[in-house]
Amino acid sequence: MEQDRKTDSLNMFTGLIEATGTITSVEKTGNGIRLSLMPSLEFAVQLGDSVSVNGVCLTVTKHGKNISFDISPETLRSTTIGELRTKDRVNLERALTLSGRLGGHLVTGHVDGVGTISDRRTAGEYTFFTFEAPSEVLKYIVKKGSIAIDGISLTVVEVNNRTFSVAIIPHTLKATNIDGKVPGGKVNLEADIIGKYVEKFLGSKDTDKGLMELLKEKGFAG
């Protein structure tokens, strides 16, 4: 699902945040909203460009000093975009171009589910976050695998049948909006796309059993 797509094309992102933005207005438009924000630094976009806003792929409907996006009811229902208020800080990334470097991992901007921060702690220079996540997202999350949290490409430290955790380095804490997140807060989650393709390849029936048999066959499971 691409939120508010303008065409049938698939946009890709890296999960490396280019800038943050401050919400300047949230206007109701029928069953949806018009979201406007001011980027923290120069952020060149054109009308119709795709931008990841807190991990949600949105289409630019107005640009200038502020950038605006029209948000559909489906996006409001399935992401945290509807909870944004004036002065909130969001993560921004423009869609990947063919000449761009892929420094994070492949992110589509199609949110798989909403997670809840259950714990935050600091150990040395790292800040550790633990998130509760829906089962339909957790099934794709693996230890040392990739996960996009509000559009930020991060590596999973631990995962169980209810939660997963990540470690945030000082640079990421400063360059994104995650430093403002506290337990109880909601975030957009997008699991790594590779797991979804594996699931599709194995078929929709008895997927977990099929995956385990394949892993055993290749020597990755006992």
N, C-alpha and C positions, 0 to 999 in steps of 0.2 A: 504494500500500500504506500504510494507516495502521497504525502499530504499536499492537497491543493495543487495537483499537477496541472500543467498547462498543455502538455502533449503526452503521448504514450512513450516517450523516450525515458531512459533510466539515467538519472544523474548520480554521480559518485562523489564521495568526499573521502578525506584521509583521517579525520578525527583529530587533526592538529589544528587547534584553534588559532585563527588569524587575528582576531580582535574580540573585544567584548563590546556590548552596546547597552545603553540605558534606555528603558522604555519611557517614551515621552507622552504617549496617549494610547488609550484602549477605547475604541468607539464601537458601540453595538450597531450591526448592519443586518437587519432581518434576523435570521437564526444564527448568523455568524458574527464576527467582529473584524474591525480593521485595527491592526497593530502597527504602531509607529515607534521607531527607535532612533537614537543618535549613536553612531559608532564611536569608540574611544579614540580611534585614529583614522587616517585616510583609508577608506574602504570603497574602492571604485566598483560600482555596479551599474547596470543598464536596466531599463524597463524589460521585464520578462525573464531576467536572470534568476537562477535558482540559488538560494542561500540556506544553509543549515543554521537554524535558530534554536539553540538548546537541543540540537540533535534532530530537529524536525525540518524536512525539506519544504521550503516555502518559496513562492514566486513573488518577485519584486513588482509591485503595482504602482509605486511612486518613488522617485528618488530625488535627492538634493541634499540639503543639510541633514534632513531626516530621511529614513527609508521606511516605506510602508508595505504591509502585506495584508491581503484579505484572507481571513481564516474561516474555513468551512465548519459546519456543525460536527462532521465526522472527526476532524482534527481536534476540536475542542473535547470531544468525547473520549478519544483514545490517547491523548497526551496531556502534559501539564501546561500547555500554552494558555488554556483558559484561566489558569490561576495567576497569570502574570498581572502585575499592577504597575502604575506609574512609578518610576525611579528604580524598579527592579533591574538587576544586571543580568544580561544573557550572553551566551557564547555564540560567536559568529564564524562561519567558514563558507567561502564561495565554492561552487562546484569545481571539481577537479578537471583540468584541461589535459589534453594528450601530451602536452609539452611539460606538464608539471611533475614534480618529484613526489613519489609515494613514500612518505616518511612514517606514517602511522600504519593503519590497516584499512582495507576497503570498507567504507561505510556508505549506506544508501540513503540515509535520512528517513527511512521508513521505520517508525518506532514499533518495537515488538510488544512493549508493555511499560507500565509505570512501576517503579520501585520505591521503597521507603527506606530512608536512612535509619538504621537501628542503633548504630554506635559510631562514635568518632573519638580517636585517641591519638596522641603524639608520642612517638618513640624516636629519640635522637632527632635527625633532620627530616624524618618522614612523618606524614599524617596518614593514619589508617582509617578507612571508612568501611563499615559493614552495611550491606543493603539486604533487605528482604525483597524477594522478587517472585513474580508469578511463576507457576510451574512450567507454563508454556515458554518462558524465557530461560529458566534454570536448566532445562534439558539440553540447551545448546552451550552452556557455560562449562568450561573445563579449566582446571588449575594450569596457570601459566598461559592460558589462552587470552584472546582479545575480547574486550567489551567496550561499547561506546556508552558513556554516561553523560547525559545532556550534551551529546556530540563530541565528548572528549575521548580519544582513543587511550584506553588503559589496559594494563595487564592484571589478570586475576591472580590473587595471592592464595586464597583458599575458597573452597566451595563445598556446600553440603546440600541436603534436600530442601532447605528452606532459605538459606542466605549465601552470599558470597562477599569477599572483601578485596579491596585494592589498596595499594600504597601510593600516596601522592608525594612527588618530589617538590621542593620549594619553588622551582620555576613554574610548574603547573599550578600550584596553589596561587601564585601571584598573577599568572597570565590568564586565568579563567575565573569563572564565578564560583568555583567549588569551595573556595575559602569561606564563602558566606553561608554554606550549607550546614545545618545542624540536625541532630536526631529528630525524627518525626517529619522531616522535609521530604518532598516528592521529587523524583528525577525521571527523565525519559531514558529508557534502556533499549539498545539495539544489539542483539547478539551477533557474533561473527557469521558472515554469510556462508562460509564453507560448510558448517554443520548443517545448514538448511539444504544445501545441494546434496550432501551425503544422504540425508533423510529422504530427499526426493528420489535419488538414485536407487536406494534400497526398496522404495515402494511404500505406500501408505499403510499396508497391512503388516502387523507384527514387526514394526520398525525396530524397536529396542532389541528384540530377540535376534533379528537379522544383523544388526550392527555388532552385537556381541559375538555372534558366530564369525563374522568377517574379521573382527579384531583377533579372535583366537586363531583363525586360519593364518593370519599374517604374523602371529607371534607377539601381539601387543597385549594380550590378556591371557590369564591362566585358565 
